[in-house]
Structures are given as structure tokens and as C-alpha cells.
Amino acid sequence: MTREHTARHWIDGEWVTSSQTSDSVNPATGDVIGTYADADAAVGQAAIDAAARTFAESSWRVDPMQRAAALSHLADAYEARMGEVIETLCEENGKLKGEAGFETHFILRALRFAAGLAVHPHGHVTDTAPGKQAMSIRQPVGVAGIIVPWNSPAYLCIRALAPALAAGCTTVVKMPGQAARTAALMSEILAFVPELPKGAVNVVIESGAEVASLLVDSPDVPVISYTGSTRTGRIIGQNAAARFKRVGLELGGKTPHLVFADADQDAALATAVQSCTVFAGQFCMTGSRILVQREIAEEFTAALAARLESVRPGPAADPESQMGPLIDKASVARVDGAVEAALAAGAKAIVRGGPSTAPELAGGAFYHPTLLSVSDSSLPIVQEETFGPVQTIQVFDTEEEAIALANDSEYGLSACVWSQDVNRPMRVARQLEAGLISINSWANLTVEFEEGGFKSSGVGRLGGLASVEDFLEYKQIVQDYAPAH
């Protein structure tokens, strides 16, 4: 796709336009970098129809070797164009080059792992009595609706798409308008996979939620995989329940760092800063809560403040940039409003960042990191996902208090434990209410293992062997037969 072209939908193996178009904007400059076809319900229905027809009429659902080959070749196709994927994320998504590389390196691993899942044995059989056998088989559910967020669109799409395809489902992928160019590039890559039948993957771009709502409501889409906010996830779960749909949800998070007095402070500090500034804090696992033991609290806070103050926001085009922009200026205003509300409610500013005032960054959505000292865990800045480069810091005395503070949240996506004690990290990790615990590290994801959240951070798991579960249905078959005499 050349830069001047309008990004279009990919439906039934063909490029499709819409009556309405919208602009793609570079969040680092505010410049319009292209346009995209903006879907409505008619486009969404065409995608559902194509996926349903392909599921019913092609061999895709019953040929695991075809699926394994398609996923393997899709990985090869992505690998050949990974430079373009990274470049597109930098320009359209605001990521620094290293951050875009971090996101995309998971794509190949997820696709190749899913290729193995496609041929993994799915059932079992046994004789339950003389002359009687019973078997349990697993079959693909049907059309999977995959609703992708804008903050890491390349990988978070593949993270759900790969196991859906491995299971034998056909799919409708709803990509957000902020990732239109990424969606179009993905569609180009899909077109180069010969084993992938037309209609197995349909990619629809929209700025609103009309297609997403259609996927959730449609009787022809029995499973939904959604990554995004907890608020929207609740709506999806409630609406999908009317048809008893399978729903996989990875939602918001408020990742705490539990920093004990015996931690490697230099390592903890460097990672704490990274966990706040990667993707400009627009990450479900952003390390937004720092819990530090009293013995080192003063020293650690001062060092963290100094490091956050020195972070240099800027565009991906500048190699000196240390943090990219938020997705748009409305997000800058939203994040700054949350900080102002926290200060009014009693939080204390250790580092008061805020919207960039640098003339050379005036066109972009840049926000300097902020660090707030809090003593009241009930403050919204502690309890609610900020989705920006803002951290709070609280002091604890005992291990039990640290665990209680970390668990005092409706979220439970991830947490980090910092200690050089041989026993404490595992002891604490087993008591934390979160789906991913990183010990002396942060967001230490492994696609070969299950990923997901506790509590309001979601239901279901992506990654690992369990990633196909949402996309498969169990069927029991029992047969009486004449036993040999």
C-alpha cells in the first residue's frame, strides 16, 4: 500500500471501500498522513456473511494441516515485511522504533506457536462398557469476532487471531480507525498466504462501534474476543450474554511494583521508569503503582523522581526521543485532568509533568511523566486506569501490608515483585491477585503460556495451550457396537 492510498477493508479476499472516509493522523505531529474507509453496519454484515460462508463451505474447519501451514506461512509473510509493520506503527501509533519492535517481535512467535496448536490432538476415546465406546471431540465454534484496541494493534490482533485460526474458526477482525494503516498492511500480508481461503480472515476498519456492536449482537458470530477497557468489556459481556456467546476479555489494569528493602534498587528504578513511559503509559500493564518499603522509601522516591524528570518525550523520527506521544490531544487533556483531580483530592506532586510546552512538539500529543505521592488507596488516581505516563507511590512497612495494598484494586492483570530474597518473591507472587506476576522484571510476557486477568481485568486466556479454548466446542459421541465373540 503506497502512502497516498486510502486504507480499505479486506472482505472475502477483496478490497472493499465505504461511503464514508476518515483521516489517519500522526499523533507526534498532528499531521494527516492518509485516509481510511470507515465502516458501517452494511460493511460489517458483509464481513460476517463472508466468514460464515467460508466456515460452512470450505475445508478450513476440518483440515488441521491446512491451518498449520497457513499460520506458518503467515509468520513468514510477516517476517518478510516486519520493517514496514514497525514503520507504520511509528508513524500511525506514535511508538518509538524500539517500542514498535518490542510489539512486533511477539507476532512471529505467536503465529508459529499457533501453527503447532492447529495439529495438537483435540479429543479422546475410551471403551465405557463391553460393546460401547465413547469419544470426546473438539470442533471450531464458527465465526469469531475479534475486536482490537488501538494501543498495540499489530500484536494484539494476532494474539487473538492466531488461536482462532488454529482452532478452525473463520474471523471478522474489527480494527480501530487509529490503526487503519496497520490494518491495511496486515490485509496485504494475509493475501500472500495461499492456504488461507477467501473469507477466513476479514478485516474491517471503523472509528466508532457500529461494527463491534453488530459482531456482539449477531447470531452468526458465536464467539467474541475483545481487548480494551473494562467499561466497554462489561457492556460486551452483558450484551453477548443474551445469546450465551463465548466471550474472551482482556481488560484494564493497574500494575503495582512491590519494591522491598532488599531489592536491587538500580534495576527496580530503571524498570519502573520504563514501565511508565513505554507506549507513553498507554498499555494495560503500565506500571502505574509503586509500593515501596519504608526503609528505602525516601531514597527510592528521590531517585525515581530524578529519572522521570529527565525523560525526553519526542517523535519516533528523533533518535534522542525517550517517550512517544499519547494517541491524540484529547488523551492529553484527559490524563492531565485526572492528575489535577488527584492533586485536589490530596495527592502530592513529586514530579508534576503535564502537556509538553516545547515549541517543536506543539503539534503532537506529548505529555511529560508525572509522579504523585499518595497515602489513600481509595483515590481515583490509584483505583482507576489512567492510560498515560502517571505513577503513584505509596509506602508500606510489612510484606503483608504490601500484598494488601497491591490487591486493593478491582484490577488484576499484572504485578511485579522486587526482592533479592530467595523465598519472598514466590511467596508474595502466590498471594497476589493478578494473572501475570513478573519477579524482578516487568510485563515479562511469554506467548507460550497463558495470559489474562483476575477480577475486572477480564475473563479467559490468550497465549499458551488454553488460547484455543474460547474457539472450540466439545462434542461427545457414543456408539454401541457388536463386540467380537
Secondary structure, DSSP 4 states (H G I P E B T S, - for coil): --TTSPB-EEETTEEE--SEEEEEE-TTT--EEEEEEE--HHHHHHHHHHHHHHHHHSSGGG-HHHHHHHHHHHHHHHHHTHHHHHHHIIIII---HHHHHHHHHHHHHHHHHHHHHHTS---EEEEEETTEEEEEEEEE-SEEEEE--SSSHHHHHHHHHHHHHHHT-EEEEEEEGGGHHHHHHHHHHHTT-TTS-TTSEEEEEESSSHHHHHHHH-TT--EEEEES-HHHHHHHHHHHGGGT-EEEEE----PEEEE-TTS-HHHHHHHHHHHHHGGGG-STT---EEEEEHHHHHHHHHHHHHHHHT--B--TTSTT-SB---SSHHHHHHHHHHHHHHHHTT-EEEE--EE---GGGTTS--EE-EEEE-S-TTSHHHHS---SSEEEEEEESSHHHHHHHHH-SSEESEEEEE---SSHHHHHHTTS--SEEEESSSS---TTS-B--EETTEES-BSSGGGGGGGEEEEEEEEE-----
